């Protein structure tokens, strides 16, 4: 099970180790060299971990598999630079870099950042593809990788959309739009074809949402500019201490932008406000992206607590 950990000054040795490994593995991806970094002292590494912005690692137990970081320029509070992105060879293709970017983008939104930028080295096509998939665009602004290098790096930029997450009555018009989009997606994936109108109506009847109101629950909807519905998630109290996360959905136009993570983090805050100490949820074996999201947030597989055609894997998390 992989998790994302934010490092602090006392983690300097672990940071040093993964940073040196990254520089040795991909010397053309960074603006500093392995030799320069090997000369740094403990104080240097601690100072780096005290800069303005999070430094993250992906862990699998005690093993650090990937890293990435964000930096907030002191004189530009609405801008963040992503730096230090690297994944160990044995962990590539497992979504580590995408999870790190999603975490950093969510962090940027919570800091009211409007522009996130990063650099990519010419010829690093796999990294460029990932960044494009995550919403970054090439700017055409090039500069040398570092002094004395023949390689160049291009600035890529993503402007964060103004997506708002709010609680709405489950019988409201916006909630119905979100629920229909969610159930249409779930039913279509299950049947491996577009769901019919009859199947959608049956799903709506089978999965009522009228109880998702305080103090029994909450229904959250994410909307973008002009009120476009781009996602939803629900929380239902099942015991005084346990809540169940339901209806997590992100419209295909807004995926790979960290919105699913934002919805999950928001629902966890709502759960704490309701006095809940544990959350549980279910998903399907074929929804690998959802499983990776839940596991990166600290959810662990648990015994079944629900049934039905759309549930064959269950998770729980202590808050």
C-alpha positions as CSV (number, residue, x, y, z in Angstrom):
1,X,0.0,0.0,0.0
2,X,1.5,3.4,-1.0
3,X,0.9,6.6,0.9
4,X,2.0,10.2,0.4
5,X,4.0,11.8,3.2
6,X,5.0,15.4,3.6
7,X,8.5,15.8,4.9
8,X,9.8,18.1,7.5
9,X,13.3,19.2,8.6
10,X,13.7,16.1,10.8
11,X,13.3,13.9,7.7
12,X,16.4,15.3,6.1
13,X,18.2,12.0,5.8
14,X,15.3,10.3,4.0
15,X,15.0,13.4,1.7
16,X,18.7,13.3,1.0
17,X,18.7,9.6,0.1
18,X,15.8,9.8,-2.4
19,X,17.1,13.1,-3.9
20,X,20.6,11.6,-4.5
21,X,19.0,8.5,-6.0
22,X,16.9,10.7,-8.3
23,X,19.9,12.7,-9.4
24,X,21.9,9.5,-10.1
25,X,19.1,7.9,-12.0
26,X,18.0,11.0,-14.1
27,X,20.9,13.5,-14.2
28,X,19.3,15.3,-17.2
29,X,16.0,16.0,-15.4
30,X,17.2,18.4,-12.7
31,X,18.9,21.8,-12.5
32,X,21.5,20.6,-10.0
33,X,24.0,17.8,-10.3
34,X,24.6,14.7,-8.2
35,X,28.1,16.0,-7.3
36,X,26.8,19.3,-6.1
37,X,24.2,17.7,-3.9
38,X,26.6,15.1,-2.4
39,X,28.5,18.0,-0.9
40,X,25.5,19.4,1.0
41,X,25.6,19.3,4.8
42,X,22.9,18.3,7.2
43,X,22.1,22.0,7.7
44,X,21.7,22.4,3.9
45,X,19.2,19.5,3.7
46,X,17.2,20.7,6.7
47,X,17.1,24.2,5.3
48,X,15.7,22.9,2.0
49,X,13.0,21.2,3.9
50,X,12.1,24.5,5.5
51,X,11.4,26.4,2.3
52,X,8.0,27.8,1.4
53,X,6.2,24.8,0.0
54,X,5.6,21.1,0.6
55,X,8.2,18.4,-0.2
56,X,6.5,15.0,-0.6
57,X,7.5,11.3,-1.0
58,X,5.5,8.3,-1.9
59,X,6.1,5.4,0.5
60,X,5.4,1.7,0.4
61,X,6.1,0.8,4.0
62,X,9.6,2.0,4.7
63,X,10.6,2.3,1.0
64,X,10.4,5.7,-0.6
65,X,9.4,5.2,-4.2
66,X,8.9,8.7,-5.6
67,X,9.1,12.4,-4.7
68,X,7.8,15.8,-5.8
69,X,7.6,19.2,-4.3
70,X,6.0,22.7,-4.7
71,X,7.6,26.1,-4.1
72,X,5.7,29.3,-3.4
73,X,7.6,32.4,-4.6
74,X,7.5,34.9,-1.7
75,X,6.5,37.8,-3.9
76,X,4.0,35.8,-6.0
77,X,1.4,34.3,-3.7
78,X,-0.9,33.3,-6.5
79,X,1.8,31.1,-8.2
80,X,3.4,27.8,-7.4
81,X,6.4,26.0,-9.0
82,X,6.4,22.2,-9.1
83,X,10.0,20.7,-8.8
84,X,11.9,17.6,-8.0
85,X,9.4,15.1,-9.7
86,X,10.9,11.6,-9.9
87,X,9.8,8.0,-9.6
88,X,12.0,5.1,-8.9
89,X,12.3,2.7,-11.9
90,X,10.7,-0.2,-10.1
91,X,7.6,2.0,-9.3
92,X,7.0,3.6,-12.7
93,X,3.7,3.0,-14.3
94,X,1.9,2.7,-11.0
95,X,0.5,6.3,-10.8
96,X,3.0,7.7,-8.2
97,X,3.7,10.8,-10.2
98,X,0.1,11.4,-11.0
99,X,-0.8,11.1,-7.3
100,X,1.9,13.5,-6.3
101,X,0.7,16.1,-8.9
102,X,-2.9,15.7,-7.7
103,X,-1.8,16.3,-4.1
104,X,0.2,19.4,-5.1
105,X,-2.6,20.8,-7.2
106,X,-5.1,20.4,-4.3
107,X,-2.6,22.1,-2.0
108,X,-2.3,25.0,-4.5
109,X,-6.0,25.4,-4.6
110,X,-6.3,25.5,-0.8
111,X,-3.6,28.3,-0.9
112,X,-5.6,30.3,-3.5
113,X,-2.9,29.7,-6.1
114,X,-4.2,30.4,-9.6
115,X,-1.2,29.3,-11.7
116,X,1.0,26.2,-11.3
117,X,4.2,25.9,-13.4
118,X,6.9,23.3,-13.9
119,X,9.8,22.6,-16.3
120,X,10.3,19.6,-18.5
121,X,13.6,18.6,-20.2
122,X,13.6,18.4,-24.0
123,X,13.3,14.7,-25.0
124,X,11.6,13.6,-21.8
125,X,8.4,12.6,-23.6
126,X,6.9,10.4,-20.9
127,X,7.0,13.3,-18.4
128,X,5.6,15.7,-20.9
129,X,2.7,13.3,-21.7
130,X,1.9,13.0,-18.0
131,X,1.9,16.8,-17.5
132,X,-0.3,17.3,-20.5
133,X,-2.7,14.7,-19.2
134,X,-2.8,16.5,-15.9
135,X,-3.8,19.8,-17.6
136,X,-0.4,21.5,-18.1
137,X,0.2,23.3,-21.4
138,X,3.5,24.1,-23.1
139,X,4.4,27.8,-23.1
140,X,7.2,27.8,-25.7
141,X,9.5,29.4,-23.1
142,X,12.8,27.6,-23.1
143,X,16.0,28.0,-21.1
144,X,19.1,26.0,-20.4
145,X,18.8,23.1,-18.0
146,X,21.7,24.5,-16.0
147,X,24.8,26.4,-16.6
148,X,27.1,24.5,-19.0
149,X,24.5,22.1,-20.2
150,X,23.5,21.8,-23.8
151,X,20.0,20.6,-22.8
152,X,17.0,22.9,-22.6
153,X,13.9,22.9,-20.4
154,X,10.5,24.2,-21.4
155,X,8.1,25.9,-19.0
156,X,4.7,24.3,-18.7
157,X,1.8,26.0,-17.1
158,X,-1.7,25.1,-15.7
159,X,-4.2,27.8,-14.8
160,X,-6.4,26.4,-12.0
161,X,-10.1,26.5,-12.7
162,X,-12.4,28.0,-10.1
163,X,-14.1,24.8,-9.0
164,X,-16.3,25.2,-5.9
165,X,-17.4,22.4,-3.6
166,X,-20.6,23.1,-1.7
167,X,-23.3,21.1,0.2
168,X,-26.7,21.0,-1.6
169,X,-30.1,19.5,-0.8
170,X,-30.2,16.0,-2.4
171,X,-33.5,16.8,-4.0
172,X,-32.2,20.0,-5.7
173,X,-31.8,20.4,-9.4
174,X,-28.0,20.5,-9.2
175,X,-27.9,17.4,-7.0
176,X,-30.1,15.5,-9.5
177,X,-27.7,16.5,-12.4
178,X,-24.8,15.2,-10.4
179,X,-26.5,12.0,-9.3
180,X,-27.6,11.2,-12.9
181,X,-24.1,11.7,-14.2
182,X,-22.7,9.5,-11.4
183,X,-25.2,6.7,-11.9
184,X,-25.0,6.8,-15.7
185,X,-21.2,6.4,-15.4
186,X,-21.4,3.5,-12.9
187,X,-24.1,1.7,-14.8
188,X,-22.4,2.1,-18.2
189,X,-19.1,0.8,-16.8
190,X,-20.8,-2.1,-15.2
191,X,-22.7,-3.1,-18.4
192,X,-19.7,-2.1,-20.6
193,X,-22.0,0.0,-22.8
194,X,-24.0,3.2,-22.4
195,X,-26.7,2.7,-19.8
196,X,-30.3,2.9,-21.1
197,X,-32.8,5.3,-19.8
198,X,-34.6,2.5,-18.0
199,X,-31.4,1.3,-16.4
200,X,-30.7,4.8,-15.2
201,X,-34.1,5.2,-13.7
202,X,-33.8,1.8,-12.0
203,X,-30.4,2.8,-10.5
204,X,-31.9,6.1,-9.2
205,X,-34.7,4.1,-7.5
206,X,-32.2,1.6,-6.1
207,X,-29.9,4.2,-4.7
208,X,-32.0,6.9,-3.0
209,X,-30.3,10.0,-1.6
210,X,-33.0,11.6,0.4
211,X,-31.3,10.8,3.7
212,X,-28.1,12.8,2.8
213,X,-29.1,15.8,4.9
214,X,-27.9,16.9,8.4
215,X,-27.5,15.4,10.9
216,X,-27.6,12.1,9.0
217,X,-25.4,13.1,6.1
218,X,-24.4,15.6,3.4
219,X,-24.3,15.7,-0.4
220,X,-21.5,17.7,-1.9
221,X,-21.4,19.0,-5.5
222,X,-18.4,20.5,-7.3
223,X,-19.3,23.2,-9.8
224,X,-17.1,25.1,-12.3
225,X,-17.6,28.3,-14.1
226,X,-21.2,29.1,-15.2
227,X,-22.5,26.5,-12.7
228,X,-21.2,23.4,-14.7
229,X,-21.5,20.3,-12.5
230,X,-18.2,18.5,-12.5
231,X,-18.4,16.1,-9.6
232,X,-20.0,15.0,-6.4
233,X,-19.6,12.9,-3.3
234,X,-21.9,12.0,-0.4
235,X,-21.5,11.1,3.3
236,X,-24.0,9.1,5.3
237,X,-23.9,8.4,9.0
238,X,-24.4,4.7,9.6
239,X,-23.6,4.6,13.4
240,X,-22.8,7.5,15.8
241,X,-19.1,6.9,15.0
242,X,-19.0,5.5,11.5
243,X,-19.7,7.3,8.2
244,X,-20.0,5.9,4.7
245,X,-18.6,7.7,1.7
246,X,-20.9,7.3,-1.4
247,X,-21.5,8.7,-4.8
248,X,-17.9,9.8,-5.5
249,X,-17.8,10.9,-9.1
250,X,-15.8,13.3,-11.4
251,X,-17.0,14.2,-14.8
252,X,-14.7,13.0,-17.5
253,X,-13.9,16.6,-18.6
254,X,-12.4,17.3,-15.1
255,X,-10.5,14.1,-14.4
256,X,-6.7,13.9,-13.8
257,X,-6.9,17.4,-12.2
258,X,-7.0,16.4,-8.5
259,X,-10.8,16.9,-8.1
260,X,-11.5,13.4,-6.8
261,X,-8.9,14.0,-4.1
262,X,-10.4,17.4,-3.3
263,X,-13.8,15.9,-2.9
264,X,-12.5,13.1,-0.6
265,X,-10.5,15.6,1.6
266,X,-13.6,17.8,1.8
267,X,-15.9,14.9,2.8
268,X,-13.3,13.9,5.5
269,X,-13.5,17.4,7.0
270,X,-17.3,17.2,7.0
271,X,-17.1,13.8,8.7
272,X,-14.9,15.2,11.5
273,X,-17.4,18.0,11.9
274,X,-20.1,15.4,12.4
275,X,-18.1,13.7,15.1
276,X,-17.3,10.6,13.1
277,X,-14.2,8.7,13.8
278,X,-14.2,6.2,10.9
279,X,-15.1,6.3,7.3
280,X,-15.8,3.3,5.0
281,X,-16.6,3.0,1.3
282,X,-16.9,0.4,-1.4
283,X,-15.8,0.2,-5.0
284,X,-15.3,-2.3,-7.8
285,X,-12.2,-4.4,-8.7
286,X,-12.0,-2.8,-12.2
287,X,-11.9,0.8,-10.9
288,X,-8.2,0.8,-10.4
289,X,-7.9,4.6,-10.4
290,X,-10.4,4.9,-7.5
291,X,-8.5,2.2,-5.5
292,X,-5.2,4.1,-5.9
293,X,-6.9,7.3,-4.8
294,X,-8.4,5.7,-1.7
295,X,-5.1,3.9,-0.8
296,X,-3.1,7.1,-1.2
297,X,-5.4,8.8,1.2
298,X,-4.8,6.1,3.9
299,X,-7.8,3.9,3.3
300,X,-7.2,0.2,3.8
301,X,-9.1,-2.9,2.6
302,X,-11.7,-4.1,5.1
303,X,-14.4,-6.8,5.4
304,X,-17.5,-6.3,3.2
305,X,-20.1,-4.0,4.6
306,X,-22.4,-3.7,1.6
307,X,-23.7,-5.7,-1.4
308,X,-25.0,-5.2,-4.9
309,X,-23.6,-5.4,-8.4
310,X,-21.5,-2.2,-8.0
311,X,-19.5,-3.4,-4.9
312,X,-16.8,-6.0,-4.7
313,X,-14.0,-4.2,-2.8
314,X,-14.4,-2.4,0.5
315,X,-12.2,0.1,2.4
316,X,-12.1,1.8,5.8
317,X,-10.1,4.6,7.4
318,X,-9.7,5.9,11.0
319,X,-9.9,9.7,11.1
